Amino acid sequence: MSIFEKFQPIAAVRKDLEESGILPFGVVTEQLISATEGIINGRHVILAGTNNYLGLTFDSGCIQAAQDAVQEQGTGTTGSRMANGTYAGHVALEQELADFFDCSYAIVFSTGYLANLGIISTVAGPEDIVLLDADCHASIYDACRLGGCEVVRFRHNDAADLEKRLRRLGERATDTLIIVEGLYSMLGDQAPLRDIAAVKRAYGGYLLVDEAHSLGMLGDRGRGASEAADVEDDVDFIVGTFSKSLGAIGGFCVSKRSELELVRYAMRPYIFTASPSPGVIASVRAALTALRTRPQLRTQLWNNARQLYHGLLKLGYTLGPQVGPVVSVVTQDKEHALTAWQGLLDRGIYVNLVLPPATPSGNPLLRCSVSAAHTREQIDNILAAFGALQKNMSAAMA
Ligand SMILES: Cc1ncc(COP(=O)(O)O)c(C=O)c1O
C-alpha cells in the first residue's frame, strides 16, 4: 500500500469542495489594507475572522519598533535560544513578561504551539498523568504525545468531572498536571477557573492555563482568564502566544516556579528550533507595552464583541454560550455552512469556516472574531451581511 493511501479521505473532501466551487481553506489575502480590511478574490472585504483582537498588526509603534530592529539587528537570528539565538531583546522581553504577570520566570518561544509542546512534553513524561479539558487545542494534545504521559480527558469546562477523575486516581492525584484554556477558541466560552482551581487545591497537583485567546482580553490588567477569576496564585504555568492579541508570532510561558529555569534546558521544541527574529521580538515588546498602557483597546474590543454578539442573537442565529471576542455562529450542517461562508464573502465579509472534527459539538461553525480596530460601522456591515444571508437562505428553503 502506498504511503499516500491515508490521504484519500482528504482528497475526497478536496474534490467535493472543488466541485462546489467554494474553497474556504485556500483563501489568499491578496492585499492588506488595515488590521480589519483586505482584498480577497479581488474584492474589498472586512476581516471578521482573524485573531487580531487588539488590532495591533498595524499599530504604528509596533511597526516602527520592528523596522528599527531589522535595521539594527538584521532579519533573523539564525540560531537556537540555546546557542547563538538569544539577543538582548529576547532577554528583555522575558523580563517584561515576568514583570507583567508578576511572576519571576518567563521563557520566550518561537510560536505558541512550540511553547505548549516544550513545556508540557518536558514537564509531563512517561511516568506522569495529565488531566486535560477535552476541548484543548491540538498543540496540547500533541505535547502530551511527545512527552509520552498518561492522558486523562475530562468533560469540557466541567470541574465536577475533573474532580471525579482525580478522585479515581487516588494517591496518584497529587502529582498530576491539569491543563485548561482561559478562553476556548472555537465557541469563545471561558473556563470556570475558580472551580477548577478549587479542585486543584483540594487534590494537589499542578495547573497550566493556556491564555492564547484571553491575554489582552480578560482581567483588570489584561493578563487573562486567570487574573479575571482571581486564581493566579493557583496557576503554576501560564502559556500564551504572540500571534493573537500581540499581533506578531511567538509564544511564552511564565511561572512563579524556579523549576522553569531547569525545564528551559530540557525542552526539545525550545532547543532545536531557531529563536524569533529581532523584528518580531521588538514588535511584541511594543505590543505588550500597548496592551499594558492602553486599556481603552480592551474596552473597545468588548464594545465590539457585545455589538456583534447581541446583533447576531437578534437576527436569530445560534451562537456560543458567552459574549466575547470570539463569536461563533453554529450552523446546521456542512452544506449550509459552506453556502453561508461563501455568501458572506460575496457580501464582503471574511469569517473562518470551521468543519468537524475541528469543532467541539460536531456542528460546523462560522467563527467570527472581533478586533478593537473594528469600527462600529464595520460591525454594522458584518451584521447586515448576516441579515441578508438569512433572508436569502429562508427564501431558498421556502
Ligand atoms: C489555545 C491555543 N494554544 C496555542 C496556540 C498556538 O499558537 P501559535 O499560533 O502561536 O502557534 C493556539 C493557536 O491557535 C491556540 O488557539
The ligand as an SDF file (V2000), in Angstrom:
LIG
                    3D

 16 16  0  0  0  0  0  0  0  0999 V2000
   -5.3020   27.6380   22.6470 C   0  0  0  0  0  0  0  0  0  0  0  0
   -4.1520   27.7870   21.7150 C   0  0  0  0  0  0  0  0  0  0  0  0
   -2.9270   27.4850   22.1400 N   0  0  0  0  0  0  0  0  0  0  0  0
   -1.8570   27.6130   21.3270 C   0  0  0  0  0  0  0  0  0  0  0  0
   -1.9780   28.0540   20.0320 C   0  0  0  0  0  0  0  0  0  0  0  0
   -0.7770   28.1470   19.1530 C   0  0  0  0  0  0  0  0  0  0  0  0
   -0.3970   29.4610   18.9690 O   0  0  0  0  0  0  0  0  0  0  0  0
    0.6160   29.9010   17.8060 P   0  0  0  0  0  0  0  0  0  0  0  0
   -0.1970   30.4190   16.7000 O   0  0  0  0  0  0  0  0  0  0  0  0
    1.4430   30.9610   18.4560 O   0  0  0  0  0  0  0  0  0  0  0  0
    1.4340   28.7150   17.4440 O   0  0  0  0  0  0  0  0  0  0  0  0
   -3.2340   28.3980   19.5560 C   0  0  0  0  0  0  0  0  0  0  0  0
   -3.3880   28.8800   18.1700 C   0  0  0  0  0  0  0  0  0  0  0  0
   -4.3500   28.7870   17.5190 O   0  0  0  0  0  0  0  0  0  0  0  0
   -4.3600   28.2560   20.4090 C   0  0  0  0  0  0  0  0  0  0  0  0
   -5.5870   28.5510   19.9840 O   0  0  0  0  0  0  0  0  0  0  0  0
  1  2  1  0
  2  3  1  0
  2 15  2  0
  3  4  2  0
  4  5  1  0
  5  6  1  0
  5 12  2  0
  6  7  1  0
  7  8  1  0
  8  9  2  0
  8 10  1  0
  8 11  1  0
 12 13  1  0
 12 15  1  0
 13 14  2  0
 15 16  1  0
M  END
$$$$
